[in-house]
Amino acid sequence: LWLHRSFLTFPHPAASMVKKQRLAEPDSTAGAASVSDFIRLATKETDKEKTGLANRFSKLFAEGNSLSLLGSPGASPSAPPVKASSSSAAKEKEGSPEAEPTKASKKRKLTDEELKEREARTLFVGNVPLAWDEKKLRKNIREAVGDKYAGQLKPIWFRAIPLAGKWNWSDKMRKAGSIQKAFDADTADSKNAYVVLGAPEDVAVVAKAVNNFQADQTHNLRADGVGSGAVMKKFDRKRSVFLGNLPPRVTEAEIREVMSPAGTVDAVRIVRDKASKECQGFAFVRFAERSSVKEALNLWEATIQGRWIRIMKVQDETSSEKGKGKGKGKNKKGK
C-alpha cells in the first residue's frame, strides 16, 4: 500500500527533468533590441571565440559554411566516412545520412587531408523540397547546369530535415525518420543538401548555375560552396535587410513574396532552431541590387501569416554597437 501511494504522490523523475528543462529554456531572442543583438543571441552557443559581428552574421547567412546553424546537431557538413567496400551499391550510399555500417562492410574515417580535399569540391544546396531524393536533386542540377558541367554529382546527402515528434529523440531515430520519410512539413517545407563534385574549380560554376534555380512553385534553390569555398559568407550588408517578428513556420516562398515589391530577391536565410527546425523569429534577405534595400525599408505594412514583420537595415559592427543600426520598420523612422 505504501509503495502504491508513493507512485501516486511522487512524479516520475523523467517528468520532473523535462519540466525543469522547459522552465530553464528562455526565449532565444528575448531582450534583443537591434540586429546585432539578434545575431549575438543566435550565435552565442556556436561561437566559442570572440569573433566580430561580421563573422557572426556570415555564419548565419552562409549555410554552406562548415559552421552552418542548420546542420545536424554535432554534425559537420563534411561527407560521411567512406565505406571500405568497393561495390557500386556501397559507393552510391557513401554520402547518405541513412547509410548504416554492417559487419561485412564498415566505414573508415577520412584523414584530415581527405576531408579538406573533399570539402573543397562540395556544393551546398539549400531550400531543397522535402519530397526530393538524391535522384531528383541530381536530375534538377543537371537541368540547371546544362552543358556547363558534366562531371560527377555524388555522393549526395541531406541535412536539416524537419521530422515529426518521436523521430527527433536521438541520432538513430533521426536516421530512421529520414528513411521512413516521417517529415513534419508544417514546421519547414525544405531541407539542405551537400553534393560532391569532380574538382574544386567546378563548385563556382555549378553554384552559379544552380543558385536561384526554380525547383517548383514554392522553392528556389540556393547554392554555394562549403567552408572556405562559401561565397555567401562574404555577404554584402548594403544589399541585405533583417526581418524580425516572423512566425515559427514561415517559409522562404512567403518571405520572397512579401519582399518582391522591393526588387529581385537574391537569397533568403531563415534562422531556424537546430532541433525543431522552426524559425527563431528572424531572417535575412539579400537583394540583387542595393537600391532594393531602401524600397524594402518602406514596406511598413508587410505581413506574413497575419503578423506584422519588422524590416531593418543591417549596419556594420561599429554602427550597430553605437545603436545606429536600427533602420526603419513599421511605425519607426531610421537615421
C-alpha positions, 0 to 999 in steps of 0.5 A: 500500500505504501509503495502504491501511494508513493507512485501516486504522490511522487512524479516520475523523475523523467517528468520532473527533468523535462519540466525543469528543462522547459522552465530553464529554456528562455526565449532565444531572442528575448531582450534583443533590441537591434540586429546585432543583438539578434545575431549575438543571441543566435550565435552565442552557443556556436561561437566559442571565440570572440569573433566580430559581428561580421563573422557572426552574421556570415555564419548565419547567412552562409549555410554552406559554411562548415559552421552552418546553424542548420546542420545536424546537431554535432554534425559537420557538413563534411561527407560521411566516412567512406565505406571500405567496400568497393561495390557500386551499391556501397559507393552510391550510399557513401554520402547518405545520412541513412547509410548504416555500417554492417559487419561485412562492410564498415566505414573508415574515417577520412584523414584530415587531408581527405576531408579538406580535399573533399570539402573543397569540391562540395556544393551546398544546396539549400531550400531543397523540397522535402519530397526530393531524393538524391535522384531528383536533386541530381536530375534538377542540377543537371537541368540547371547546369546544362552543358556547363558541367558534366562531371560527377554529382555524388555522393549526395546527402541531406541535412536539416530535415524537419521530422515529426515528434518521436523521430527527433529523440536521438541520432538513430531515430533521426536516421530512421525518420529520414528513411521512413520519410516521417517529415513534419512539413508544417514546421519547414517545407525544405531541407539542405543538401551537400553534393560532391563534385569532380574538382574544386574549380567546378563548385563556382560554376555549378553554384552559379548555375544552380543558385536561384534555380526554380525547383517548383512553385514554392522553392528556389534553390540556393547554392554555394560552396562549403567552408572556405569555398562559401561565397555567401559568407562574404555577404554584402550588408548594403544589399541585405535587410533583417526581418524580425517578428516572423512566425515559427513556420514561415517559409522562404516562398512567403518571405520572397513574396512579401519582399518582391515589391522591393526588387529581385530577391537574391537569397533568403536565410531563415534562422531556424532552431537546430532541433525543431527546425522552426524559425527563431523569429528572424531572417535575412534577405539579400537583394540583387541590387542595393537600391532594393534595400531602401524600397524594402525599408518602406514596406511598413505594412508587410505581413506574413501569416497575419503578423506584422514583420519588422524590416531593418537595415543591417549596419556594420559592427561599429554602427550597430554597437553605437545603436545606429543600426536600427533602420526603419520598420513599421511605425519607426523612422531610421537615421 
